[in-house]
């Protein structure tokens, strides 16, 4: 199986040619049985040759045959490799990559080859809480978790020094870059922000991490922000600012609703000809309605026993 991986600009020549391929292996159970039988036969022949003594004909031949069987049995057992589900074995012979064995079970490979274990299970990595300045220069605290797995064992072992540490460092770098590229909250309509556009920011974070770890043969499944807040030194000030913005927004909605209700009341009074109001009476009515509708506390009724002009 050959996995095609796109080549990044500036990538090393050795990494450009190193992609995973299926390594050769033989069924290990048969080889294990044959190796055990050869060891037993060699031990029996060796004991027989020693017991005959030097005076008997052919003891040297028996000893040589026993040595050959023992060596062959040892090499047969030495080449056995057990592959567990969720793991792969990278076969390396005299410093050269000879393929990867992924099928679970007992396999037999070249006994002189080095077999390096690589986990291809899905892994989680959570970054430490980092303090970064957002696009507006405000210090924030941010952390993320990334779900990943190795899809190319050859690149994971030979393209980078330590692919686990490589993923950790590149993930932290991507989180810091994303945090510094966008403001915590948007002040312009349509502008992306870390808090208000979490889904879009998460997608961009996943894409950036995937591009950074691609040379190591790693695939990013998902990434999520696990922490996003202002730094403690400005948290209280930003909280007051958010509360002030919320109060202003609420007041704006209240005033807009009150004005609409006053307009509706005046129009209904005029359409149904309930009472005829001059400009001064309309002004007094509008003032009273706005006080009642915009006040935070319950208003008390005042009965006017005189005329509207007193």
C-alpha positions, 0 to 999 in steps of 0.5 A: 500500500502506497500513500501519496502525500502532497509535497510542501515547498521547502520540504527536505529531499529525503522526506519527499521520497519517504512514503509508507509502503506495505512490508513483506511478511510471512505467516508467523504461526507456521514459522514459529512451529518450524523454529521450535521443531528445529530447536528440539531436533538440534538439541536431540542431535547435539545430545546424541553426538555428545553421548556417542563420544569421539570413538564412535563414527559420525559424531562430528557430523551430528554436532554440525547438523545440530548446530545448523538446526539450532541456528536455523531455529533461532533465526526463525524465532528471532524473526517473529513479530506480533502486531497488535490492533491499533499498532504498526511495525516499521521494518528497517534493514541496515538503515533502510526502510523496508515497509510497514506491517499493519495487519494484526497477528503474528508475522515473520520478517527478516530476522536481521531487520529492526522492527520499530513500533508505531501506534496508529490509534487516535490520540488526544493532545491538550495544549497548556493555557497560553497567554496571547495578545489578540488582534486588538492587543488585549491579553487573553488566555487560550487553550485547545484540544486536538484529536489526531492519528498517524496515517503514514508511519514512514514519515512519522519516523523518518521525516521528523525527530519525534512526531509526538513532540512535533504535533504538540509544538505545532499545535501550540504554535497554531493556537497562538497564531490564530489567537493573535489573528482575531479579536476576542470580540468583534466591534465591526459588523461582519468581522470574525472574533474568537468568542462570537465565531467559534465554529469558523475559528475552530475550522481555521484552527484545524486547517492550520494545524493539519497543514503544519503537521502534514510533513510528519504523516499525521492527520488531524481529525478535530480540534476544539478550543477548551479555554478562551477568556481575558487575562486576569489583569484585564478581566474585570475591566473588560467585564465592566465594558461588556456590562456597559455595552449590554446596558446600552443595548438594552436601553436602546431596545427599551427606548425603541419599543417605548417610542413605537408604543407611543406612536401606536397609542397616538395613532389609535386615539386619532383614528378612533376619535377618542379625544382631540389632543392639541400639541401641548396635550400630546407632548404631555402624554408622550412624556408620561408614557415614556416615563412609564415605559422606560422606568426601571421601577414601578410607577405610581398613578397620580389623579389629576382633579383639575384640568389638563392645563393645571 
